[in-house]
Amino acid sequence: MFWLSRVQNLSNDEIAGKLNISKRTVENQITQALRNLRVSYTKLSTVSSR
């Protein structure tokens, strides 16, 4: 879903239709992916700056 949203530039409605799931599920999954990326980036940047 994240790839479809960010790389293929599909809207949440388009992704939901393509995957036959609700728009809300798409929103939740993309939000979770962004949260995970932020946490991973913060950890990585902390380790790199030492």
PDB file with SEQRES, HELIX, SHEET and CRYST1 records, atoms N, CA, C and O in Angstrom:
SEQRES   1 A   50  MET PHE TRP LEU SER ARG VAL GLN ASN LEU SER ASN ASP          
SEQRES   2 A   50  GLU ILE ALA GLY LYS LEU ASN ILE SER LYS ARG THR VAL          
SEQRES   3 A   50  GLU ASN GLN ILE THR GLN ALA LEU ARG ASN LEU ARG VAL          
SEQRES   4 A   50  SER TYR THR LYS LEU SER THR VAL SER SER ARG                  
HELIX    1 AA1 PHE A    2  ARG A    6  1                                   5    
HELIX    2 AA2 ASN A   12  LEU A   19  1                                   8    
HELIX    3 AA3 LYS A   23  SER A   48  1                                  26    
CRYST1    1.000    1.000    1.000  90.00  90.00  90.00 P 1           1          
ATOM      1  N   MET A   1       0.815  -1.184   0.000  1.00  0.00           N  
ATOM      2  CA  MET A   1       0.000   0.000   0.000  1.00  0.00           C  
ATOM      3  C   MET A   1       0.862   1.253   0.000  1.00  0.00           C  
ATOM      4  O   MET A   1       0.583   2.220  -0.709  1.00  0.00           O  
ATOM      5  N   PHE A   2       1.923   1.216   0.815  1.00  0.00           N  
ATOM      6  CA  PHE A   2       2.811   2.380   0.873  1.00  0.00           C  
ATOM      7  C   PHE A   2       3.427   2.638  -0.501  1.00  0.00           C  
ATOM      8  O   PHE A   2       3.486   3.778  -0.960  1.00  0.00           O  
ATOM      9  N   TRP A   3       3.884   1.569  -1.150  1.00  0.00           N  
ATOM     10  CA  TRP A   3       4.490   1.689  -2.474  1.00  0.00           C  
ATOM     11  C   TRP A   3       3.483   2.255  -3.480  1.00  0.00           C  
ATOM     12  O   TRP A   3       3.810   3.147  -4.262  1.00  0.00           O  
ATOM     13  N   LEU A   4       2.285   1.737  -3.450  1.00  0.00           N  
ATOM     14  CA  LEU A   4       1.250   2.225  -4.366  1.00  0.00           C  
ATOM     15  C   LEU A   4       0.964   3.700  -4.135  1.00  0.00           C  
ATOM     16  O   LEU A   4       0.745   4.451  -5.086  1.00  0.00           O  
ATOM     17  N   SER A   5       0.967   4.109  -2.894  1.00  0.00           N  
ATOM     18  CA  SER A   5       0.677   5.495  -2.546  1.00  0.00           C  
ATOM     19  C   SER A   5       1.809   6.436  -2.912  1.00  0.00           C  
ATOM     20  O   SER A   5       1.592   7.454  -3.569  1.00  0.00           O  
ATOM     21  N   ARG A   6       3.019   6.094  -2.486  1.00  0.00           N  
ATOM     22  CA  ARG A   6       4.135   7.027  -2.612  1.00  0.00           C  
ATOM     23  C   ARG A   6       4.888   6.932  -3.929  1.00  0.00           C  
ATOM     24  O   ARG A   6       5.354   7.948  -4.444  1.00  0.00           O  
ATOM     25  N   VAL A   7       5.017   5.734  -4.483  1.00  0.00           N  
ATOM     26  CA  VAL A   7       5.793   5.566  -5.715  1.00  0.00           C  
ATOM     27  C   VAL A   7       4.891   5.626  -6.952  1.00  0.00           C  
ATOM     28  O   VAL A   7       5.218   6.278  -7.943  1.00  0.00           O  
ATOM     29  N   GLN A   8       3.759   4.939  -6.875  1.00  0.00           N  
ATOM     30  CA  GLN A   8       2.860   4.925  -8.029  1.00  0.00           C  
ATOM     31  C   GLN A   8       1.831   6.053  -7.976  1.00  0.00           C  
ATOM     32  O   GLN A   8       1.027   6.201  -8.897  1.00  0.00           O  
ATOM     33  N   ASN A   9       1.849   6.835  -6.922  1.00  0.00           N  
ATOM     34  CA  ASN A   9       0.987   8.016  -6.770  1.00  0.00           C  
ATOM     35  C   ASN A   9      -0.500   7.720  -6.894  1.00  0.00           C  
ATOM     36  O   ASN A   9      -1.253   8.518  -7.453  1.00  0.00           O  
ATOM     37  N   LEU A  10      -0.924   6.570  -6.372  1.00  0.00           N  
ATOM     38  CA  LEU A  10      -2.349   6.252  -6.368  1.00  0.00           C  
ATOM     39  C   LEU A  10      -2.994   6.873  -5.133  1.00  0.00           C  
ATOM     40  O   LEU A  10      -2.367   6.980  -4.079  1.00  0.00           O  
ATOM     41  N   SER A  11      -4.231   7.273  -5.275  1.00  0.00           N  
ATOM     42  CA  SER A  11      -4.975   7.805  -4.128  1.00  0.00           C  
ATOM     43  C   SER A  11      -5.400   6.644  -3.222  1.00  0.00           C  
ATOM     44  O   SER A  11      -5.365   5.480  -3.621  1.00  0.00           O  
ATOM     45  N   ASN A  12      -5.794   6.983  -2.020  1.00  0.00           N  
ATOM     46  CA  ASN A  12      -6.274   5.956  -1.093  1.00  0.00           C  
ATOM     47  C   ASN A  12      -7.494   5.236  -1.658  1.00  0.00           C  
ATOM     48  O   ASN A  12      -7.639   4.025  -1.490  1.00  0.00           O  
ATOM     49  N   ASP A  13      -8.369   5.981  -2.326  1.00  0.00           N  
ATOM     50  CA  ASP A  13      -9.546   5.365  -2.953  1.00  0.00           C  
ATOM     51  C   ASP A  13      -9.130   4.380  -4.050  1.00  0.00           C  
ATOM     52  O   ASP A  13      -9.698   3.293  -4.160  1.00  0.00           O  
ATOM     53  N   GLU A  14      -8.144   4.763  -4.856  1.00  0.00           N  
ATOM     54  CA  GLU A  14      -7.681   3.880  -5.929  1.00  0.00           C  
ATOM     55  C   GLU A  14      -7.038   2.612  -5.366  1.00  0.00           C  
ATOM     56  O   GLU A  14      -7.255   1.513  -5.876  1.00  0.00           O  
ATOM     57  N   ILE A  15      -6.248   2.782  -4.314  1.00  0.00           N  
ATOM     58  CA  ILE A  15      -5.600   1.623  -3.687  1.00  0.00           C  
ATOM     59  C   ILE A  15      -6.654   0.692  -3.103  1.00  0.00           C  
ATOM     60  O   ILE A  15      -6.589  -0.523  -3.285  1.00  0.00           O  
ATOM     61  N   ALA A  16      -7.622   1.267  -2.403  1.00  0.00           N  
ATOM     62  CA  ALA A  16      -8.684   0.451  -1.804  1.00  0.00           C  
ATOM     63  C   ALA A  16      -9.431  -0.333  -2.870  1.00  0.00           C  
ATOM     64  O   ALA A  16      -9.716  -1.515  -2.681  1.00  0.00           O  
ATOM     65  N   GLY A  17      -9.747   0.299  -3.969  1.00  0.00           N  
ATOM     66  CA  GLY A  17     -10.441  -0.383  -5.060  1.00  0.00           C  
ATOM     67  C   GLY A  17      -9.595  -1.481  -5.684  1.00  0.00           C  
ATOM     68  O   GLY A  17     -10.088  -2.569  -5.983  1.00  0.00           O  
ATOM     69  N   LYS A  18      -8.323  -1.185  -5.875  1.00  0.00           N  
ATOM     70  CA  LYS A  18      -7.408  -2.155  -6.491  1.00  0.00           C  
ATOM     71  C   LYS A  18      -7.229  -3.393  -5.614  1.00  0.00           C  
ATOM     72  O   LYS A  18      -7.136  -4.510  -6.122  1.00  0.00           O  
ATOM     73  N   LEU A  19      -7.180  -3.188  -4.285  1.00  0.00           N  
ATOM     74  CA  LEU A  19      -6.950  -4.286  -3.358  1.00  0.00           C  
ATOM     75  C   LEU A  19      -8.238  -4.857  -2.753  1.00  0.00           C  
ATOM     76  O   LEU A  19      -8.205  -5.815  -1.982  1.00  0.00           O  
ATOM     77  N   ASN A  20      -9.365  -4.249  -3.119  1.00  0.00           N  
ATOM     78  CA  ASN A  20     -10.674  -4.683  -2.625  1.00  0.00           C  
ATOM     79  C   ASN A  20     -10.748  -4.646  -1.091  1.00  0.00           C  
ATOM     80  O   ASN A  20     -11.197  -5.596  -0.450  1.00  0.00           O  
ATOM     81  N   ILE A  21     -10.294  -3.525  -0.529  1.00  0.00           N  
ATOM     82  CA  ILE A  21     -10.353  -3.295   0.913  1.00  0.00           C  
ATOM     83  C   ILE A  21     -10.916  -1.899   1.147  1.00  0.00           C  
ATOM     84  O   ILE A  21     -11.115  -1.139   0.199  1.00  0.00           O  
ATOM     85  N   SER A  22     -11.171  -1.563   2.401  1.00  0.00           N  
ATOM     86  CA  SER A  22     -11.746  -0.250   2.688  1.00  0.00           C  
ATOM     87  C   SER A  22     -10.682   0.850   2.623  1.00  0.00           C  
ATOM     88  O   SER A  22      -9.492   0.610   2.833  1.00  0.00           O  
ATOM     89  N   LYS A  23     -11.148   2.046   2.330  1.00  0.00           N  
ATOM     90  CA  LYS A  23     -10.262   3.210   2.297  1.00  0.00           C  
ATOM     91  C   LYS A  23      -9.630   3.430   3.669  1.00  0.00           C  
ATOM     92  O   LYS A  23      -8.465   3.816   3.764  1.00  0.00           O  
ATOM     93  N   ARG A  24     -10.384   3.189   4.711  1.00  0.00           N  
ATOM     94  CA  ARG A  24      -9.885   3.372   6.077  1.00  0.00           C  
ATOM     95  C   ARG A  24      -8.726   2.418   6.370  1.00  0.00           C  
ATOM     96  O   ARG A  24      -7.771   2.801   7.046  1.00  0.00           O  
ATOM     97  N   THR A  25      -8.796   1.195   5.878  1.00  0.00           N  
ATOM     98  CA  THR A  25      -7.695   0.242   6.054  1.00  0.00           C  
ATOM     99  C   THR A  25      -6.439   0.764   5.371  1.00  0.00           C  
ATOM    100  O   THR A  25      -5.343   0.681   5.926  1.00  0.00           O  
ATOM    101  N   VAL A  26      -6.599   1.294   4.181  1.00  0.00           N  
ATOM    102  CA  VAL A  26      -5.458   1.871   3.458  1.00  0.00           C  
ATOM    103  C   VAL A  26      -4.857   3.010   4.277  1.00  0.00           C  
ATOM    104  O   VAL A  26      -3.641   3.064   4.462  1.00  0.00           O  
ATOM    105  N   GLU A  27      -5.686   3.906   4.760  1.00  0.00           N  
ATOM    106  CA  GLU A  27      -5.206   5.040   5.562  1.00  0.00           C  
ATOM    107  C   GLU A  27      -4.442   4.559   6.794  1.00  0.00           C  
ATOM    108  O   GLU A  27      -3.367   5.073   7.103  1.00  0.00           O  
ATOM    109  N   ASN A  28      -4.998   3.579   7.491  1.00  0.00           N  
ATOM    110  CA  ASN A  28      -4.354   3.053   8.695  1.00  0.00           C  
ATOM    111  C   ASN A  28      -3.007   2.411   8.383  1.00  0.00           C  
ATOM    112  O   ASN A  28      -2.037   2.619   9.111  1.00  0.00           O  
ATOM    113  N   GLN A  29      -2.943   1.642   7.317  1.00  0.00           N  
ATOM    114  CA  GLN A  29      -1.706   0.947   6.968  1.00  0.00           C  
ATOM    115  C   GLN A  29      -0.613   1.921   6.536  1.00  0.00           C  
ATOM    116  O   GLN A  29       0.552   1.743   6.891  1.00  0.00           O  
ATOM    117  N   ILE A  30      -0.979   2.941   5.778  1.00  0.00           N  
ATOM    118  CA  ILE A  30       0.009   3.938   5.350  1.00  0.00           C  
ATOM    119  C   ILE A  30       0.494   4.740   6.550  1.00  0.00           C  
ATOM    120  O   ILE A  30       1.684   5.041   6.652  1.00  0.00           O  
ATOM    121  N   THR A  31      -0.407   5.087   7.453  1.00  0.00           N  
ATOM    122  CA  THR A  31      -0.019   5.793   8.672  1.00  0.00           C  
ATOM    123  C   THR A  31       0.958   4.956   9.484  1.00  0.00           C  
ATOM    124  O   THR A  31       1.952   5.480   9.986  1.00  0.00           O  
ATOM    125  N   GLN A  32       0.691   3.679   9.616  1.00  0.00           N  
ATOM    126  CA  GLN A  32       1.579   2.779  10.362  1.00  0.00           C  
ATOM    127  C   GLN A  32       2.939   2.663   9.675  1.00  0.00           C  
ATOM    128  O   GLN A  32       3.971   2.661  10.347  1.00  0.00           O  
ATOM    129  N   ALA A  33       2.949   2.569   8.369  1.00  0.00           N  
ATOM    130  CA  ALA A  33       4.219   2.482   7.626  1.00  0.00           C  
ATOM    131  C   ALA A  33       5.046   3.744   7.829  1.00  0.00           C  
ATOM    132  O   ALA A  33       6.256   3.661   8.041  1.00  0.00           O  
ATOM    133  N   LEU A  34       4.414   4.907   7.768  1.00  0.00           N  
ATOM    134  CA  LEU A  34       5.134   6.169   7.988  1.00  0.00           C  
ATOM    135  C   LEU A  34       5.678   6.256   9.401  1.00  0.00           C  
ATOM    136  O   LEU A  34       6.798   6.722   9.611  1.00  0.00           O  
ATOM    137  N   ARG A  35       4.900   5.815  10.362  1.00  0.00           N  
ATOM    138  CA  ARG A  35       5.342   5.813  11.760  1.00  0.00           C  
ATOM    139  C   ARG A  35       6.576   4.920  11.922  1.00  0.00           C  
ATOM    140  O   ARG A  35       7.550   5.308  12.567  1.00  0.00           O  
ATOM    141  N   ASN A  36       6.525   3.730  11.335  1.00  0.00           N  
ATOM    142  CA  ASN A  36       7.662   2.806  11.408  1.00  0.00           C  
ATOM    143  C   ASN A  36       8.898   3.386  10.732  1.00  0.00           C  
ATOM    144  O   ASN A  36      10.008   3.237  11.242  1.00  0.00           O  
ATOM    145  N   LEU A  37       8.721   4.037   9.603  1.00  0.00           N  
ATOM    146  CA  LEU A  37       9.854   4.653   8.917  1.00  0.00           C  
ATOM    147  C   LEU A  37      10.478   5.766   9.757  1.00  0.00           C  
ATOM    148  O   LEU A  37      11.701   5.888   9.830  1.00  0.00           O  
ATOM    149  N   ARG A  38       9.628   6.575  10.390  1.00  0.00           N  
ATOM    150  CA  ARG A  38      10.142   7.655  11.244  1.00  0.00           C  
ATOM    151  C   ARG A  38      10.958   7.106  12.403  1.00  0.00           C  
ATOM    152  O   ARG A  38      12.035   7.622  12.702  1.00  0.00           O  
ATOM    153  N   VAL A  39      10.460   6.075  13.051  1.00  0.00           N  
ATOM    154  CA  VAL A  39      11.168   5.466  14.181  1.00  0.00           C  
ATOM    155  C   VAL A  39      12.488   4.872  13.706  1.00  0.00           C  
ATOM    156  O   VAL A  39      13.521   5.069  14.347  1.00  0.00           O  
ATOM    157  N   SER A  40      12.465   4.154  12.600  1.00  0.00           N  
ATOM    158  CA  SER A  40      13.687   3.544  12.071  1.00  0.00           C  
ATOM    159  C   SER A  40      14.697   4.606  11.667  1.00  0.00           C  
ATOM    160  O   SER A  40      15.891   4.457  11.926  1.00  0.00           O  
ATOM    161  N   TYR A  41      14.232   5.669  11.039  1.00  0.00           N  
ATOM    162  CA  TYR A  41      15.128   6.745  10.624  1.00  0.00           C  
ATOM    163  C   TYR A  41      15.763   7.418  11.833  1.00  0.00           C  
ATOM    164  O   TYR A  41      16.956   7.722  11.824  1.00  0.00           O  
ATOM    165  N   THR A  42      14.971   7.651  12.869  1.00  0.00           N  
ATOM    166  CA  THR A  42      15.489   8.275  14.088  1.00  0.00           C  
ATOM    167  C   THR A  42      16.565   7.394  14.719  1.00  0.00           C  
ATOM    168  O   THR A  42      17.611   7.891  15.134  1.00  0.00           O  
ATOM    169  N   LYS A  43      16.312   6.100  14.792  1.00  0.00           N  
ATOM    170  CA  LYS A  43      17.301   5.172  15.353  1.00  0.00           C  
ATOM    171  C   LYS A  43      18.565   5.158  14.500  1.00  0.00           C  
ATOM    172  O   LYS A  43      19.674   5.176  15.034  1.00  0.00           O  
ATOM    173  N   LEU A  44      18.407   5.126  13.190  1.00  0.00           N  
ATOM    174  CA  LEU A  44      19.543   5.081  12.282  1.00  0.00           C  
ATOM    175  C   LEU A  44      20.362   6.371  12.369  1.00  0.00           C  
ATOM    176  O   LEU A  44      21.591   6.326  12.409  1.00  0.00           O  
ATOM    177  N   SER A  45      19.687   7.507  12.397  1.00  0.00           N  
ATOM    178  CA  SER A  45      20.408   8.782  12.451  1.00  0.00           C  
ATOM    179  C   SER A  45      21.109   8.956  13.792  1.00  0.00           C  
ATOM    180  O   SER A  45      22.150   9.611  13.855  1.00  0.00           O  
ATOM    181  N   THR A  46      20.568   8.392  14.858  1.00  0.00           N  
ATOM    182  CA  THR A  46      21.198   8.454  16.166  1.00  0.00           C  
ATOM    183  C   THR A  46      22.480   7.621  16.179  1.00  0.00           C  
ATOM    184  O   THR A  46      23.496   8.047  16.728  1.00  0.00           O  
ATOM    185  N   VAL A  47      22.430   6.441  15.576  1.00  0.00           N  
ATOM    186  CA  VAL A  47      23.593   5.566  15.514  1.00  0.00           C  
ATOM    187  C   VAL A  47      24.662   6.186  14.605  1.00  0.00           C  
ATOM    188  O   VAL A  47      25.851   6.109  14.914  1.00  0.00           O  
ATOM    189  N   SER A  48      24.259   6.786  13.509  1.00  0.00           N  
ATOM    190  CA  SER A  48      25.199   7.357  12.548  1.00  0.00           C  
ATOM    191  C   SER A  48      25.932   8.569  13.085  1.00  0.00           C  
ATOM    192  O   SER A  48      27.051   8.849  12.655  1.00  0.00           O  
ATOM    193  N   SER A  49      25.329   9.295  14.015  1.00  0.00           N  
ATOM    194  CA  SER A  49      25.930  10.535  14.503  1.00  0.00           C  
ATOM    195  C   SER A  49      26.931  10.302  15.634  1.00  0.00           C  
ATOM    196  O   SER A  49      27.526  11.258  16.132  1.00  0.00           O  
ATOM    197  N   ARG A  50      27.121   9.082  16.037  1.00  0.00           N  
ATOM    198  CA  ARG A  50      28.038   8.806  17.144  1.00  0.00           C  
ATOM    199  C   ARG A  50      29.463   8.882  16.723  1.00  0.00           C  
ATOM    200  O   ARG A  50      30.360   8.674  17.540  1.00  0.00           O  
TER     201      ARG A  50                                                      
END                                                                             
